[in-house]
Amino acid sequence: MEDKDIIALRVAQEIKPEMLVNLGIGLPSLVANHLPKDVHVFFQAENGVVGLGPRPPEGMEDEDLTDAGGGFVTAMPGAASIDSAMSFGLIRGGHLDMTVLGGLQVDERGYLANWMVPGKMVPGMGGAMDLVAGAKHVIVAMVHTARGAHKIVERCTLPLTAVRRVSLIVTEMAVIEPTEQGLVLKERGPGVSIEDIVKATGAKLIIEGDVPEMQLN
């Protein structure tokens, strides 16, 4: 199983029936593909869709049905198209049960940096700031390292998305919960040792007792 699928499958386990969930662009959008068919969830995108489904089969794409990043999606029965004001009203009003976002860095405080790519011109952070500030639960779904460089660090060197602790970090190597005391290692990735995780992490981890392996079945 590829790293991105391990991450998406593990994040999908955090989603409960009837939740209103925002999926970020890129890796987080894969979560919809791994949700059990009997779990009814409302996926929301900032561009004004509630009731997103997984990516359509090749050749079945509809140019009018995309997520906030322009990726093709499907619409589930009962889906609704809303304007931007209503979409961000849901986010800023605290109505989102969960958002799943990608990350460039997360630090020991649980603060996320996910919008300013070094050396790249970007128009702005999009809805990430509102999502981190407004959603009830914020899950960061990202690979553990980038070209050998740590992504979980003592302090973010990139601009912060918001000054709020995220709820959970899920990588292909670990599930980590940011707390007031620090980053708590909750689970190990498939076949990954605690030593591997510590080596790949640029921040101190709190490790208590036996750390179980992710259950992905």
GIDADA-V696856 format. One record per residue. N is the residue number from 1. RES is the residue in one letter. SS is DSSP state (H for helix, E for strand, C for the rest). BURIAL is + if it has 24 or more other C-alpha atoms within 12 Angstrom, else -. D_FIRST is the distance of its C-alpha to the first C-alpha in Angstrom with 2 decimals. Layout:
[[N;RES;SS;BURIAL;D_FIRST] [N;RES;SS;BURIAL;D_FIRST]]
This chain:
[[1;M;C;-;0.00] [2;E;C;-;3.81] [3;D;H;-;6.58] [4;K;H;+;8.36] [5;D;H;+;6.42] [6;I;H;+;6.57] [7;I;H;+;10.09] [8;A;H;+;11.05] [9;L;H;+;10.29] [10;R;H;+;12.23] [11;V;H;+;14.91] [12;A;H;+;15.40] [13;Q;C;+;16.60] [14;E;C;+;19.41] [15;I;C;+;20.82] [16;K;C;-;23.67] [17;P;C;-;25.66] [18;E;C;-;28.25] [19;M;C;+;27.03] [20;L;E;+;27.79] [21;V;E;+;24.74] [22;N;E;+;24.49] [23;L;E;+;21.24] [24;G;C;+;21.56] [25;I;C;+;20.76] [26;G;H;+;17.62] [27;L;H;+;14.47] [28;P;H;+;16.39] [29;S;H;+;17.14] [30;L;H;+;13.60] [31;V;H;+;14.45] [32;A;H;+;16.75] [33;N;H;+;14.16] [34;H;H;+;12.70] [35;L;C;+;16.22] [36;P;C;-;17.60] [37;K;C;-;20.22] [38;D;C;-;22.98] [39;V;C;-;22.66] [40;H;C;-;25.17] [41;V;C;+;24.73] [42;F;E;+;26.62] [43;F;E;+;24.61] [44;Q;E;+;26.98] [45;A;E;+;27.06] [46;E;C;+;29.84] [47;N;C;+;31.11] [48;G;C;+;32.46] [49;V;E;+;30.24] [50;V;E;+;29.73] [51;G;E;+;27.62] [52;L;E;+;24.74] [53;G;E;+;22.21] [54;P;C;+;18.86] [55;R;C;+;18.94] [56;P;C;-;21.15] [57;P;C;-;20.45] [58;E;C;-;21.49] [59;G;C;-;25.28] [60;M;C;-;25.77] [61;E;C;-;25.75] [62;D;C;-;28.83] [63;E;C;-;30.19] [64;D;C;-;31.69] [65;L;C;+;28.46] [66;T;E;+;26.42] [67;D;C;+;25.05] [68;A;C;+;26.76] [69;G;C;-;24.90] [70;G;C;-;25.93] [71;G;C;+;22.61] [72;F;E;+;23.21] [73;V;C;+;22.82] [74;T;E;+;24.37] [75;A;E;+;27.03] [76;M;E;+;27.05] [77;P;E;-;30.38] [78;G;E;-;32.70] [79;A;E;-;31.14] [80;A;E;-;33.68] [81;S;E;+;34.43] [82;I;C;-;36.21] [83;D;C;-;37.82] [84;S;H;-;36.72] [85;A;H;-;39.31] [86;M;H;-;38.03] [87;S;H;+;34.39] [88;F;H;+;35.20] [89;G;H;-;37.64] [90;L;H;+;34.82] [91;I;H;+;32.97] [92;R;H;+;36.07] [93;G;C;-;37.62] [94;G;C;-;35.00] [95;H;C;+;33.86] [96;L;C;+;30.11] [97;D;C;+;28.43] [98;M;E;+;25.34] [99;T;E;+;24.00] [100;V;E;+;20.52] [101;L;E;+;20.97] [102;G;C;+;19.35] [103;G;C;+;21.03] [104;L;C;+;22.53] [105;Q;E;+;24.01] [106;V;E;+;24.63] [107;D;E;+;27.44] [108;E;C;+;28.83] [109;R;C;+;30.77] [110;G;C;+;27.70] [111;Y;C;+;28.96] [112;L;E;+;26.66] [113;A;E;+;27.18] [114;N;C;+;25.14] [115;W;C;+;27.49] [116;M;C;+;29.41] [117;V;C;-;27.47] [118;P;C;-;29.60] [119;G;C;-;31.55] [120;K;C;-;30.64] [121;M;C;-;33.12] [122;V;C;-;32.04] [123;P;C;-;34.33] [124;G;C;-;33.51] [125;M;C;-;31.01] [126;G;C;-;30.96] [127;G;C;+;30.49] [128;A;H;+;28.46] [129;M;H;+;31.64] [130;D;H;+;32.69] [131;L;H;+;29.34] [132;V;H;+;29.10] [133;A;H;+;32.77] [134;G;H;+;32.90] [135;A;C;+;29.85] [136;K;C;+;30.15] [137;H;E;+;26.68] [138;V;E;+;24.80] [139;I;E;+;21.10] [140;V;E;+;19.77] [141;A;E;+;16.12] [142;M;C;+;15.46] [143;V;C;+;13.76] [144;H;C;+;15.72] [145;T;E;+;17.60] [146;A;E;-;18.74] [147;R;C;-;19.59] [148;G;C;-;20.34] [149;A;E;-;22.51] [150;H;E;+;22.36] [151;K;C;+;21.63] [152;I;E;+;22.77] [153;V;E;+;26.39] [154;E;C;-;29.84] [155;R;C;-;31.22] [156;C;C;+;29.85] [157;T;C;-;31.50] [158;L;C;-;30.55] [159;P;C;+;32.48] [160;L;C;+;31.53] [161;T;C;+;30.41] [162;A;E;+;32.42] [163;V;C;-;34.12] [164;R;C;+;32.33] [165;R;C;+;29.88] [166;V;C;+;26.46] [167;S;C;+;25.30] [168;L;E;+;21.80] [169;I;E;+;19.36] [170;V;E;+;15.62] [171;T;C;+;13.41] [172;E;C;+;10.13] [173;M;C;+;12.73] [174;A;E;+;15.18] [175;V;E;+;17.03] [176;I;E;+;20.53] [177;E;E;+;23.62] [178;P;E;+;26.48] [179;T;C;-;29.83] [180;E;C;-;33.47] [181;Q;C;-;33.18] [182;G;C;+;30.09] [183;L;E;+;26.30] [184;V;E;+;25.30] [185;L;E;+;22.08] [186;K;E;+;20.97] [187;E;E;+;17.53] [188;R;E;+;15.30] [189;G;C;+;11.58] [190;P;C;+;9.78] [191;G;C;-;11.94] [192;V;C;-;13.75] [193;S;C;-;17.55] [194;I;H;+;20.16] [195;E;H;-;21.60] [196;D;H;-;18.50] [197;I;H;+;18.56] [198;V;H;+;22.32] [199;K;H;-;22.26] [200;A;C;+;19.87] [201;T;C;+;21.99] [202;G;E;+;25.35] [203;A;C;+;26.89] [204;K;C;+;28.11] [205;L;E;+;25.99] [206;I;E;+;27.70] [207;I;C;+;26.27] [208;E;C;-;27.99] [209;G;C;-;27.70] [210;D;C;-;24.58] [211;V;C;-;21.40] [212;P;E;-;18.96] [213;E;E;-;15.20] [214;M;C;+;13.26] [215;Q;C;-;13.38] [216;L;C;-;10.56] [217;N;C;-;12.04]]
